Amino acid sequence: MSTSKNLIKFATALLCLAFNNSYAQQKQNNLYSAGHAGAFIGGLYDVYFPYSEVLQHGDFGLGAPELLDGELMIFKGVPYKTQYTGKTTAIKSGTTPYAIACFFKAGKTIKPGRTLNKETLFKYIDSVTANTNGLYAIHVSGKFGYIRTRAFPPVEKPYRPLSELLSNQRFFEFREIKGDLIGFRVPDYMEGPFIKGYHFHFLSDAKDAGGHIIDLIANDVTIEINELTGYTMDLPQTESFKNFDFKKDMKEAVKSVENGKKD
């Protein structure tokens, strides 16, 4: 009888180990979204997701702080925010209306060996990623000849969509600066819940400057690429989300927010 019980315990332990390993592997290659990108850009800035919860799903990511108070970067497990004043600080606690994160593990590391602007950097990454429909986390680190970022000031109700707040943006320019680009390339078929294409935020080496990337010149950088195999999403359980109009075409609004201007 005791032998049977031991065998059952051993088999149960093996099953638990296999499940835990599978779950850990899934989280390792998973993009987690706290919130819905389209709804956030559409004006849903109410605080909802604790940073402590987001960090359970990733140590590398980006998003927005409470009430749109600046831009959010998550790097090596630490959240930072760059406010509209330019002040950049580590965040010890709080919540976010929208953030995406993963546990970053580079599968490919490349040094371009030449100067790249934003457009040629994206084209270069395209050339070294074989999967057109792949989902990628991308870390670019090193020396930048020029960086231009932005951050929004905090908002008050009644909230307006981000595309209507572009005149409130504050821009920051840095020259000959070392730092990290924290970003993702999301395929077209994920548009709506996520922001398709490239999306990067910057964090300086000194951790005293950052923001959403508007423009850049990369002089001497290393590119690390982590291909992800899936995603999960937590949705805000608020009345504003439940009543949000997802039938609206937000492509132009998203594009203007990403570029920091309307075409």
Beta strands, then each sheet from edge to edge (+ up, - down):
strand 1: 30-34
strand 2: 49-50
strand 3: 60-64
strand 4: 71-75
strand 5: 78-82
strand 6: 88-90
strand 7: 95-96
strand 8: 98-102
strand 9: 108-110
strand 10: 116-117
strand 11: 135-151
strand 12: 170-186
strand 13: 197-204
strand 14: 210-228
strand 15: 230-234
sheet 1: 6+ 5- 4+ 3- 8+ 1- 15-
sheet 2: 2+ 7-
sheet 3: 9+ 14- 10+
sheet 4: 9+ 14- 11+ 12- 13+
end
